[in-house]
Amino acid sequence: MTNNGGIVHPMTSLEEMNELSTLMQVPLTAGTLNKGSDTVGVGIVANDWCGFVGVETTYTEIFVVDNIFKFKSYTQDEHIKTGLINNMV
């Protein structure tokens, strides 16, 4: 879970996800990592900027992770970096 979103066990009910999402004030989605492993807590490390998943994670799982955590693209980061450098110089 980050400030942008979170992923929960695939068997989490919609009611539980809605309650958790309301309490945490972030969107949540159910999913798997590492080719269907439902132990999502051991399959990902993420913060607001980037995330790392296990080597067996499929493209579809990575797509879901990227959508829920809303990671910034390289071009956005490069734009921010350039702006900061220009302000310092």
Secondary structure, DSSP 8 states (H G I E B T S, - for coil): --SS-EEE-TT--HHHHHHHHHHHTS-EEE--BTTTBS-GGGTEEE-SS-EEE-TT--HHHHHHHHHHHT---HHHHHHHHHHHHHHH-
